[in-house]
Amino acid sequence: MKTKRVLATMGVVVAAGIVPLTTASPASATVVQCVGVVHGYGYVVGPKVTTACTYKPLPNPLGSDFPNPTCVTMLVQLGITSSRANTACSWA
């Protein structure tokens, strides 16, 4: 009985964590998504990448937000290519 309760609780927690990630758009993107993009490109993710990803994109009244230049610069200084840094930072 106790095992079923623990498994049910774990299922709810996992679902609560997955749903926002699968339904988020760039306008509601997060540090986790930015870090995930960097990791997805095969780079090692550490505290410096996480810090860079805290810089939110700059609003663009005409469409998609602009990647934050501070985020991009910090990632490029860590050895991430400019195009990949721009992609990641657009998800920050």
C-alpha positions as CSV (number, residue, x, y, z in Angstrom):
1,M,0.0,0.0,0.0
2,K,2.8,2.4,0.9
3,T,4.7,1.6,-2.3
4,K,1.7,2.5,-4.4
5,R,1.3,5.8,-2.7
6,V,5.0,6.6,-3.2
7,L,4.8,5.7,-6.9
8,A,1.6,7.7,-7.4
9,T,3.3,10.7,-5.8
10,M,6.4,10.3,-7.9
11,G,4.2,10.1,-11.0
12,V,2.4,13.4,-10.2
13,V,5.7,15.1,-9.5
14,V,7.2,13.9,-12.8
15,A,4.1,15.0,-14.7
16,A,4.1,18.4,-13.0
17,G,7.7,18.9,-14.2
18,I,7.2,17.7,-17.7
19,V,4.0,19.5,-18.7
20,P,5.5,23.0,-18.4
21,L,8.5,22.0,-20.4
22,T,6.5,20.5,-23.2
23,T,4.0,23.4,-23.4
24,A,6.4,26.3,-23.0
25,S,7.1,28.7,-25.8
26,P,10.1,31.0,-26.3
27,A,8.1,33.8,-24.7
28,S,7.9,31.8,-21.5
29,A,11.3,30.1,-21.8
30,T,13.4,29.5,-18.8
31,V,17.0,29.1,-17.6
32,V,16.4,25.3,-17.7
33,Q,15.6,25.4,-21.4
34,C,18.6,27.6,-22.2
35,V,20.9,25.2,-20.3
36,G,19.2,22.3,-22.0
37,V,19.9,23.7,-25.4
38,V,23.6,24.1,-24.5
39,H,23.7,20.6,-23.2
40,G,21.9,19.3,-26.2
41,Y,24.7,20.7,-28.4
42,G,27.1,18.5,-26.4
43,Y,28.7,21.2,-24.2
44,V,29.5,20.7,-20.5
45,V,27.0,22.6,-18.4
46,G,28.2,24.2,-15.2
47,P,27.6,27.2,-13.0
48,K,28.9,29.7,-15.6
49,V,26.5,28.4,-18.3
50,T,23.7,28.6,-15.8
51,T,24.6,32.1,-14.8
52,A,24.7,33.2,-18.5
53,C,21.3,31.7,-19.0
54,T,19.8,33.9,-16.3
55,Y,19.9,36.9,-18.6
56,K,16.5,37.1,-20.2
57,P,16.0,37.9,-23.9
58,L,15.3,41.5,-24.8
59,P,11.7,42.3,-25.9
60,N,11.1,42.9,-29.6
61,P,7.8,44.6,-30.3
62,L,7.9,43.3,-33.9
63,G,8.1,39.6,-33.1
64,S,10.5,37.2,-31.4
65,D,12.6,38.5,-28.6
66,F,16.3,39.2,-29.1
67,P,18.8,37.0,-27.3
68,N,20.4,39.0,-24.5
69,P,23.9,40.1,-25.6
70,T,25.3,39.4,-22.1
71,C,24.1,35.8,-22.2
72,V,25.6,35.4,-25.7
73,T,28.9,36.9,-24.8
74,M,29.3,34.8,-21.7
75,L,28.5,31.6,-23.5
76,V,30.9,32.5,-26.4
77,Q,33.6,33.2,-23.8
78,L,33.1,29.7,-22.6
79,G,33.8,28.3,-26.1
80,I,30.3,27.9,-27.4
81,T,29.8,29.0,-31.0
82,S,28.0,32.3,-31.6
83,S,25.1,30.7,-33.4
84,R,24.5,28.1,-30.7
85,A,24.9,30.8,-28.0
86,N,22.3,32.9,-29.8
87,T,19.9,29.9,-30.0
88,A,20.4,29.0,-26.3
89,C,20.0,32.6,-25.1
90,S,16.8,33.0,-27.1
91,W,15.4,30.4,-24.7
92,A,16.8,31.9,-21.5
